[in-house]
Amino acid sequence: MKELIKKAVEAREKSYSPYSHFKVGAALKTKSGKVYTGTNVESASYGLTVCAERVAVYKAVSEGERDFEAIAVFTEAEELTPPCGACRQVLWEFSKDILIILANTKGNKEMRLTELLPFPFERRGF
Ligand code: THU
């Protein structure tokens, strides 16, 4: 998964984060072997900011891909950066047990979405 982390590192360079100055890169691998990258895109209307992970998912889904194997998330923060709650729910929509690779300049850690989102919201009677 080194290659996927490398793509997340590269994606982070494109971050548009003039408000938080927190740059995030994501690289999402489909089960068919393709990789879609994403970076965080902020807005002067702060709540409109979109995380790197969701940008990668939306790029992939809009190209017809819905089955994901892994996503790497890279920041230069001291601590590894796990996907926010909103991104966990969006990832879960498409791949319930996706491998999540958290990486920074010091190292990386692999987790499963089922660990990060053990009790997701799901369709109930609608
Ligand atoms: N952010 C991400 O892109 N992914 C995460 O997993 C956490 C947060 C972004 C959103 C915002 O642009 C900045 O990081 C600070 O919250």
Backbone and ligand atoms as CSV (ligand in chain L), in Angstrom:
chain,resi,resn,atom,element,x,y,z
A,1,MET,N,N,0.824,-1.219,0.000
A,1,MET,CA,C,0.000,0.000,0.000
A,1,MET,C,C,0.857,1.269,0.000
A,2,LYS,N,N,2.144,1.102,-0.142
A,2,LYS,CA,C,3.057,2.260,-0.212
A,2,LYS,C,C,2.693,3.191,-1.363
A,3,GLU,N,N,2.340,2.575,-2.500
A,3,GLU,CA,C,1.983,3.359,-3.688
A,3,GLU,C,C,0.770,4.255,-3.426
A,4,LEU,N,N,-0.199,3.693,-2.682
A,4,LEU,CA,C,-1.426,4.447,-2.407
A,4,LEU,C,C,-1.103,5.640,-1.488
A,5,ILE,N,N,-0.233,5.409,-0.526
A,5,ILE,CA,C,0.173,6.514,0.363
A,5,ILE,C,C,0.887,7.594,-0.455
A,6,LYS,N,N,1.729,7.170,-1.372
A,6,LYS,CA,C,2.464,8.136,-2.214
A,6,LYS,C,C,1.474,9.024,-2.994
A,7,LYS,N,N,0.408,8.393,-3.487
A,7,LYS,CA,C,-0.590,9.169,-4.243
A,7,LYS,C,C,-1.326,10.145,-3.322
A,8,ALA,N,N,-1.546,9.745,-2.076
A,8,ALA,CA,C,-2.191,10.652,-1.109
A,8,ALA,C,C,-1.261,11.819,-0.780
A,9,VAL,N,N,0.028,11.542,-0.683
A,9,VAL,CA,C,1.025,12.604,-0.431
A,9,VAL,C,C,0.972,13.620,-1.566
A,10,GLU,N,N,0.924,13.123,-2.792
A,10,GLU,CA,C,0.887,14.017,-3.965
A,10,GLU,C,C,-0.419,14.813,-4.007
A,11,ALA,N,N,-1.525,14.147,-3.687
A,11,ALA,CA,C,-2.835,14.818,-3.725
A,11,ALA,C,C,-2.869,15.967,-2.715
A,12,ARG,N,N,-2.229,15.765,-1.573
A,12,ARG,CA,C,-2.213,16.788,-0.522
A,12,ARG,C,C,-1.619,18.109,-1.020
A,13,GLU,N,N,-0.715,18.024,-1.968
A,13,GLU,CA,C,-0.074,19.238,-2.498
A,13,GLU,C,C,-1.090,20.176,-3.146
A,14,LYS,N,N,-2.224,19.617,-3.580
A,14,LYS,CA,C,-3.241,20.433,-4.272
A,14,LYS,C,C,-4.261,21.024,-3.291
A,15,SER,N,N,-4.097,20.764,-2.002
A,15,SER,CA,C,-5.074,21.210,-1.002
A,15,SER,C,C,-5.400,22.699,-1.139
A,16,TYR,N,N,-6.701,22.996,-1.080
A,16,TYR,CA,C,-7.131,24.407,-1.026
A,16,TYR,C,C,-7.631,24.635,0.398
A,17,SER,N,N,-6.725,25.089,1.258
A,17,SER,CA,C,-7.073,25.219,2.673
A,17,SER,C,C,-6.544,26.531,3.269
A,18,PRO,N,N,-6.981,27.672,2.689
A,18,PRO,CA,C,-6.480,28.966,3.170
A,18,PRO,C,C,-7.002,29.346,4.553
A,19,TYR,N,N,-8.016,28.655,5.071
A,19,TYR,CA,C,-8.607,29.027,6.368
A,19,TYR,C,C,-7.998,28.204,7.501
A,20,SER,N,N,-7.933,26.894,7.313
A,20,SER,CA,C,-7.360,26.054,8.375
A,20,SER,C,C,-5.850,25.852,8.208
A,21,HIS,N,N,-5.375,26.002,6.996
A,21,HIS,CA,C,-3.972,25.677,6.664
A,21,HIS,C,C,-3.646,24.226,6.989
A,22,PHE,N,N,-4.665,23.385,7.027
A,22,PHE,CA,C,-4.464,21.955,7.305
A,22,PHE,C,C,-4.669,21.198,6.004
A,23,LYS,N,N,-3.554,20.747,5.455
A,23,LYS,CA,C,-3.631,20.093,4.143
A,23,LYS,C,C,-3.802,18.585,4.306
A,24,VAL,N,N,-4.782,18.039,3.563
A,24,VAL,CA,C,-5.067,16.607,3.626
A,24,VAL,C,C,-5.064,16.031,2.209
A,25,GLY,N,N,-4.484,14.863,2.066
A,25,GLY,CA,C,-4.510,14.166,0.775
A,25,GLY,C,C,-5.114,12.792,0.955
A,26,ALA,N,N,-5.902,12.365,-0.017
A,26,ALA,CA,C,-6.496,11.028,0.044
A,26,ALA,C,C,-6.298,10.326,-1.293
A,27,ALA,N,N,-6.152,9.013,-1.228
A,27,ALA,CA,C,-6.084,8.209,-2.456
A,27,ALA,C,C,-6.934,6.969,-2.234
A,28,LEU,N,N,-7.901,6.792,-3.105
A,28,LEU,CA,C,-8.909,5.745,-2.970
A,28,LEU,C,C,-8.705,4.700,-4.065
A,29,LYS,N,N,-8.521,3.454,-3.645
A,29,LYS,CA,C,-8.303,2.379,-4.625
A,29,LYS,C,C,-9.581,1.578,-4.820
A,30,THR,N,N,-9.980,1.403,-6.061
A,30,THR,CA,C,-11.186,0.623,-6.349
A,30,THR,C,C,-10.824,-0.858,-6.401
A,31,LYS,N,N,-11.844,-1.700,-6.282
A,31,LYS,CA,C,-11.579,-3.141,-6.367
A,31,LYS,C,C,-11.116,-3.512,-7.776
A,32,SER,N,N,-11.431,-2.644,-8.746
A,32,SER,CA,C,-10.982,-2.913,-10.128
A,32,SER,C,C,-9.553,-2.404,-10.354
A,33,GLY,N,N,-8.938,-1.826,-9.307
A,33,GLY,CA,C,-7.523,-1.453,-9.405
A,33,GLY,C,C,-7.235,-0.001,-9.770
A,34,LYS,N,N,-8.293,0.796,-9.939
A,34,LYS,CA,C,-8.043,2.211,-10.266
A,34,LYS,C,C,-7.837,3.023,-8.991
A,35,VAL,N,N,-7.205,4.180,-9.132
A,35,VAL,CA,C,-6.993,5.051,-7.977
A,35,VAL,C,C,-7.565,6.435,-8.279
A,36,TYR,N,N,-8.373,6.929,-7.349
A,36,TYR,CA,C,-8.916,8.292,-7.442
A,36,TYR,C,C,-8.378,9.070,-6.243
A,37,THR,N,N,-7.853,10.250,-6.508
A,37,THR,CA,C,-7.301,11.045,-5.414
A,37,THR,C,C,-8.256,12.173,-5.041
A,38,GLY,N,N,-8.017,12.743,-3.861
A,38,GLY,CA,C,-8.813,13.891,-3.424
A,38,GLY,C,C,-8.010,14.728,-2.452
A,39,THR,N,N,-8.375,15.982,-2.357
A,39,THR,CA,C,-7.777,16.834,-1.345
A,39,THR,C,C,-8.880,17.690,-0.744
A,40,ASN,N,N,-8.617,18.290,0.408
A,40,ASN,CA,C,-9.674,19.102,1.018
A,40,ASN,C,C,-9.813,20.440,0.295
A,41,VAL,N,N,-11.065,20.853,0.132
A,41,VAL,CA,C,-11.386,22.100,-0.562
A,41,VAL,C,C,-12.227,22.945,0.381
A,42,GLU,N,N,-11.660,24.055,0.842
A,42,GLU,CA,C,-12.347,24.896,1.827
A,42,GLU,C,C,-13.118,26.025,1.155
A,43,SER,N,N,-13.949,26.690,1.978
A,43,SER,CA,C,-14.793,27.782,1.485
A,43,SER,C,C,-14.809,28.889,2.526
A,44,ALA,N,N,-14.943,30.135,2.050
A,44,ALA,CA,C,-15.066,31.274,2.961
A,44,ALA,C,C,-16.301,31.103,3.838
A,45,SER,N,N,-17.294,30.375,3.322
A,45,SER,CA,C,-18.441,29.974,4.116
A,45,SER,C,C,-18.069,28.605,4.690
A,46,TYR,N,N,-17.413,28.619,5.841
A,46,TYR,CA,C,-16.662,27.454,6.333
A,46,TYR,C,C,-17.359,26.105,6.213
A,47,GLY,N,N,-18.660,26.104,6.474
A,47,GLY,CA,C,-19.391,24.836,6.491
A,47,GLY,C,C,-19.454,24.141,5.135
A,48,LEU,N,N,-19.099,24.844,4.098
A,48,LEU,CA,C,-19.136,24.242,2.756
A,48,LEU,C,C,-17.864,23.473,2.430
A,49,THR,N,N,-16.913,23.509,3.329
A,49,THR,CA,C,-15.660,22.768,3.131
A,49,THR,C,C,-15.933,21.283,2.902
A,50,VAL,N,N,-15.170,20.706,1.993
A,50,VAL,CA,C,-15.297,19.255,1.769
A,50,VAL,C,C,-13.940,18.603,2.046
A,51,CYS,N,N,-13.988,17.491,2.751
A,51,CYS,CA,C,-12.765,16.764,3.112
A,51,CYS,C,C,-12.176,16.024,1.904
A,52,ALA,N,N,-10.903,15.761,2.021
A,52,ALA,CA,C,-10.174,15.037,0.968
A,52,ALA,C,C,-10.814,13.683,0.651
A,53,GLU,N,N,-11.236,12.982,1.693
A,53,GLU,CA,C,-11.790,11.634,1.501
A,53,GLU,C,C,-13.058,11.680,0.661
A,54,ARG,N,N,-13.942,12.637,0.995
A,54,ARG,CA,C,-15.199,12.698,0.242
A,54,ARG,C,C,-14.965,13.142,-1.197
A,55,VAL,N,N,-14.005,14.032,-1.413
A,55,VAL,CA,C,-13.704,14.431,-2.789
A,55,VAL,C,C,-13.290,13.197,-3.597
A,56,ALA,N,N,-12.450,12.353,-3.003
A,56,ALA,CA,C,-11.995,11.143,-3.718
A,56,ALA,C,C,-13.177,10.204,-4.005
A,57,VAL,N,N,-14.047,10.021,-3.005
A,57,VAL,CA,C,-15.202,9.125,-3.200
A,57,VAL,C,C,-16.114,9.683,-4.296
A,58,TYR,N,N,-16.389,10.965,-4.241
A,58,TYR,CA,C,-17.324,11.538,-5.215
A,58,TYR,C,C,-16.739,11.521,-6.630
A,59,LYS,N,N,-15.435,11.720,-6.729
A,59,LYS,CA,C,-14.807,11.612,-8.053
A,59,LYS,C,C,-14.997,10.190,-8.597
A,60,ALA,N,N,-14.730,9.215,-7.757
A,60,ALA,CA,C,-14.818,7.816,-8.198
A,60,ALA,C,C,-16.257,7.435,-8.562
A,61,VAL,N,N,-17.191,7.784,-7.685
A,61,VAL,CA,C,-18.590,7.400,-7.924
A,61,VAL,C,C,-19.105,8.075,-9.191
A,62,SER,N,N,-18.693,9.301,-9.408
A,62,SER,CA,C,-19.174,9.995,-10.609
A,62,SER,C,C,-18.526,9.466,-11.878
A,63,GLU,N,N,-17.510,8.629,-11.724
A,63,GLU,CA,C,-16.912,7.947,-12.890
A,63,GLU,C,C,-17.428,6.511,-13.000
A,64,GLY,N,N,-18.405,6.176,-12.159
A,64,GLY,CA,C,-19.023,4.843,-12.280
A,64,GLY,C,C,-18.465,3.789,-11.341
A,65,GLU,N,N,-17.545,4.165,-10.452
A,65,GLU,CA,C,-16.927,3.196,-9.526
A,65,GLU,C,C,-17.645,3.228,-8.180
A,66,ARG,N,N,-17.941,2.055,-7.640
A,66,ARG,CA,C,-18.655,2.005,-6.354
A,66,ARG,C,C,-18.077,0.998,-5.367
A,67,ASP,N,N,-17.113,0.217,-5.812
A,67,ASP,CA,C,-16.550,-0.801,-4.918
A,67,ASP,C,C,-15.113,-0.458,-4.600
A,68,PHE,N,N,-14.870,-0.196,-3.333
A,68,PHE,CA,C,-13.549,0.285,-2.948
A,68,PHE,C,C,-12.836,-0.693,-2.033
A,69,GLU,N,N,-11.525,-0.785,-2.257
A,69,GLU,CA,C,-10.703,-1.708,-1.468
A,69,GLU,C,C,-10.026,-0.965,-0.312
A,70,ALA,N,N,-9.487,0.207,-0.619
A,70,ALA,CA,C,-8.699,0.907,0.406
A,70,ALA,C,C,-8.668,2.404,0.144
A,71,ILE,N,N,-8.450,3.155,1.228
A,71,ILE,CA,C,-8.231,4.593,1.085
A,71,ILE,C,C,-7.063,4.978,1.988
A,72,ALA,N,N,-6.117,5.729,1.423
A,72,ALA,CA,C,-4.999,6.248,2.218
A,72,ALA,C,C,-5.259,7.724,2.485
A,73,VAL,N,N,-4.992,8.140,3.709
A,73,VAL,CA,C,-5.188,9.542,4.096
A,73,VAL,C,C,-3.869,10.054,4.668
A,74,PHE,N,N,-3.326,11.084,4.048
A,74,PHE,CA,C,-2.021,11.604,4.485
A,74,PHE,C,C,-2.119,13.056,4.938
A,75,THR,N,N,-1.562,13.327,6.117
A,75,THR,CA,C,-1.385,14.713,6.577
A,75,THR,C,C,0.017,14.810,7.169
A,76,GLU,N,N,0.425,16.030,7.469
A,76,GLU,CA,C,1.720,16.199,8.142
A,76,GLU,C,C,1.522,16.507,9.616
A,77,ALA,N,N,0.353,16.172,10.148
A,77,ALA,CA,C,0.101,16.373,11.576
A,77,ALA,C,C,0.929,15.378,12.389
A,78,GLU,N,N,1.218,15.752,13.631
A,78,GLU,CA,C,1.969,14.875,14.544
A,78,GLU,C,C,1.267,13.534,14.739
A,79,GLU,N,N,-0.062,13.638,14.923
A,79,GLU,CA,C,-0.870,12.426,15.124
A,79,GLU,C,C,-1.511,12.039,13.794
A,80,LEU,N,N,-1.738,10.760,13.596
A,80,LEU,CA,C,-2.426,10.312,12.384
A,80,LEU,C,C,-3.827,10.914,12.350
A,81,THR,N,N,-4.340,11.159,11.141
A,81,THR,CA,C,-5.643,11.831,10.996
A,81,THR,C,C,-6.703,10.855,10.480
A,82,PRO,N,N,-7.582,10.381,11.343
A,82,PRO,CA,C,-8.651,9.496,10.861
A,82,PRO,C,C,-9.751,10.294,10.158
A,83,PRO,N,N,-10.469,9.691,9.229
A,83,PRO,CA,C,-11.561,10.396,8.550
A,83,PRO,C,C,-12.620,10.889,9.550
A,84,CYS,N,N,-13.197,12.045,9.280
A,84,CYS,CA,C,-14.240,12.590,10.158
A,84,CYS,C,C,-15.500,11.721,10.064
A,85,GLY,N,N,-16.434,11.963,10.935
A,85,GLY,CA,C,-17.658,11.157,10.974
A,85,GLY,C,C,-18.426,11.180,9.664
A,86,ALA,N,N,-18.504,12.357,9.046
A,86,ALA,CA,C,-19.242,12.468,7.784
A,86,ALA,C,C,-18.587,11.601,6.710
A,87,CYS,N,N,-17.275,11.636,6.641
A,87,CYS,CA,C,-16.565,10.833,5.630
A,87,CYS,C,C,-16.711,9.340,5.905
A,88,ARG,N,N,-16.719,8.956,7.182
A,88,ARG,CA,C,-16.910,7.534,7.523
A,88,ARG,C,C,-18.257,7.049,6.990
A,89,GLN,N,N,-19.280,7.872,7.204
A,89,GLN,CA,C,-20.620,7.478,6.761
A,89,GLN,C,C,-20.678,7.386,5.231
A,90,VAL,N,N,-20.024,8.313,4.553
A,90,VAL,CA,C,-20.025,8.304,3.082
A,90,VAL,C,C,-19.236,7.104,2.554
A,91,LEU,N,N,-18.118,6.776,3.180
A,91,LEU,CA,C,-17.355,5.586,2.772
A,91,LEU,C,C,-18.198,4.331,2.975
A,92,TRP,N,N,-18.885,4.283,4.115
A,92,TRP,CA,C,-19.706,3.120,4.463
A,92,TRP,C,C,-20.791,2.863,3.422
A,93,GLU,N,N,-21.320,3.938,2.851
A,93,GLU,CA,C,-22.365,3.836,1.827
A,93,GLU,C,C,-21.945,2.893,0.696
A,94,PHE,N,N,-20.663,2.939,0.364
A,94,PHE,CA,C,-20.183,2.185,-0.795
A,94,PHE,C,C,-19.372,0.941,-0.459
A,95,SER,N,N,-18.606,0.999,0.621
A,95,SER,CA,C,-17.735,-0.145,0.939
A,95,SER,C,C,-17.641,-0.290,2.448
A,96,LYS,N,N,-18.413,-1.222,2.954
A,96,LYS,CA,C,-18.640,-1.293,4.402
A,96,LYS,C,C,-17.420,-1.707,5.207
A,97,ASP,N,N,-16.479,-2.388,4.550
A,97,ASP,CA,C,-15.312,-2.830,5.323
A,97,ASP,C,C,-14.016,-2.369,4.659
A,98,ILE,N,N,-14.049,-1.201,4.057
A,98,ILE,CA,C,-12.874,-0.679,3.363
A,98,ILE,C,C,-11.683,-0.577,4.322
A,99,LEU,N,N,-10.491,-0.829,3.785
A,99,LEU,CA,C,-9.250,-0.673,4.556
A,99,LEU,C,C,-8.876,0.811,4.567
A,100,ILE,N,N,-8.617,1.335,5.738
A,100,ILE,CA,C,-8.269,2.751,5.864
A,100,ILE,C,C,-6.823,2.850,6.328
A,101,ILE,N,N,-6.006,3.485,5.503
A,101,ILE,CA,C,-4.580,3.602,5.828
A,101,ILE,C,C,-4.303,5.049,6.234
A,102,LEU,N,N,-3.982,5.238,7.497
A,102,LEU,CA,C,-3.695,6.568,8.009
A,102,LEU,C,C,-2.187,6.762,7.948
A,103,ALA,N,N,-1.756,7.893,7.387
A,103,ALA,CA,C,-0.311,8.083,7.240
A,103,ALA,C,C,0.103,9.513,7.536
A,104,ASN,N,N,1.297,9.644,8.107
A,104,ASN,CA,C,1.926,10.965,8.244
A,104,ASN,C,C,3.416,10.793,7.963
A,105,THR,N,N,4.199,11.803,8.285
A,105,THR,CA,C,5.627,11.716,7.928
A,105,THR,C,C,6.352,10.678,8.788
A,106,LYS,N,N,5.724,10.283,9.901
A,106,LYS,CA,C,6.393,9.348,10.812
A,106,LYS,C,C,6.076,7.871,10.539
A,107,GLY,N,N,4.925,7.633,9.916
A,107,GLY,CA,C,4.565,6.232,9.692
A,107,GLY,C,C,3.128,6.076,9.267
A,108,ASN,N,N,2.606,4.870,9.417
A,108,ASN,CA,C,1.210,4.659,9.028
A,108,ASN,C,C,0.590,3.533,9.847
A,109,LYS,N,N,-0.750,3.502,9.783
A,109,LYS,CA,C,-1.507,2.501,10.533
A,109,LYS,C,C,-2.708,2.102,9.690
A,110,GLU,N,N,-2.998,0.808,9.670
A,110,GLU,CA,C,-4.144,0.335,8.892
A,110,GLU,C,C,-5.308,0.018,9.819
A,111,MET,N,N,-6.480,0.445,9.419
A,111,MET,CA,C,-7.689,0.170,10.196
A,111,MET,C,C,-8.796,-0.232,9.228
A,112,ARG,N,N,-9.850,-0.800,9.768
A,112,ARG,CA,C,-11.021,-1.117,8.951
A,112,ARG,C,C,-12.132,-0.139,9.286
A,113,LEU,N,N,-12.952,0.180,8.281
A,113,LEU,CA,C,-14.061,1.107,8.534
A,113,LEU,C,C,-14.982,0.560,9.624
A,114,THR,N,N,-15.118,-0.767,9.684
A,114,THR,CA,C,-15.981,-1.361,10.715
A,114,THR,C,C,-15.495,-1.021,12.131
A,115,GLU,N,N,-14.193,-0.786,12.276
A,115,GLU,CA,C,-13.665,-0.370,13.592
A,115,GLU,C,C,-13.987,1.096,13.852
A,116,LEU,N,N,-13.896,1.897,12.789
A,116,LEU,CA,C,-14.087,3.345,12.940
A,116,LEU,C,C,-15.560,3.752,12.961
A,117,LEU,N,N,-16.398,2.905,12.383
A,117,LEU,CA,C,-17.830,3.223,12.327
A,117,LEU,C,C,-18.622,1.962,12.669
A,118,PRO,N,N,-18.610,1.572,13.962
A,118,PRO,CA,C,-19.214,0.293,14.341
A,118,PRO,C,C,-20.744,0.268,14.313
A,119,PHE,N,N,-21.379,1.423,14.333
A,119,PHE,CA,C,-22.848,1.437,14.427
A,119,PHE,C,C,-23.380,2.501,13.468
A,120,PRO,N,N,-23.255,2.235,12.147
A,120,PRO,CA,C,-23.596,3.248,11.148
A,120,PRO,C,C,-25.095,3.494,11.023
A,121,PHE,N,N,-25.434,4.624,10.517
A,121,PHE,CA,C,-26.820,4.869,10.143
A,121,PHE,C,C,-27.083,4.101,8.861
A,122,GLU,N,N,-28.157,3.364,8.799
A,122,GLU,CA,C,-28.490,2.707,7.536
A,122,GLU,C,C,-29.981,2.819,7.256
A,123,ARG,N,N,-30.287,2.539,6.010
A,123,ARG,CA,C,-31.665,2.633,5.542
A,123,ARG,C,C,-32.568,1.727,6.386
A,124,ARG,N,N,-33.583,2.281,6.973
A,124,ARG,CA,C,-34.523,1.506,7.782
A,124,ARG,C,C,-35.936,1.835,7.344
A,125,GLY,N,N,-36.478,0.979,6.538
A,125,GLY,CA,C,-37.861,1.121,6.154
A,125,GLY,C,C,-38.178,2.309,5.255
A,126,PHE,N,N,-37.222,2.766,4.502
A,126,PHE,CA,C,-37.523,3.802,3.501
A,126,PHE,C,C,-36.772,3.497,2.222
L,1,THU,N1,N,-10.206,17.409,6.721
L,1,THU,C1,C,-10.078,16.456,5.756
L,1,THU,O1,O,-9.908,16.770,4.581
L,1,THU,N2,N,-10.157,15.154,6.128
L,1,THU,C2,C,-10.259,14.718,7.419
L,1,THU,O2,O,-10.282,13.529,7.648
L,1,THU,C3,C,-10.352,15.676,8.507
L,1,THU,C4,C,-10.465,17.106,8.109
L,1,THU,C5,C,-10.049,18.809,6.335
L,1,THU,C6,C,-11.278,19.653,6.386
L,1,THU,C7,C,-10.679,21.032,6.576
L,1,THU,O3,O,-10.347,21.569,5.311
L,1,THU,C8,C,-9.416,20.796,7.339
L,1,THU,O4,O,-9.115,19.424,7.206
L,1,THU,C9,C,-9.491,21.153,8.793
L,1,THU,O5,O,-10.556,20.549,9.407
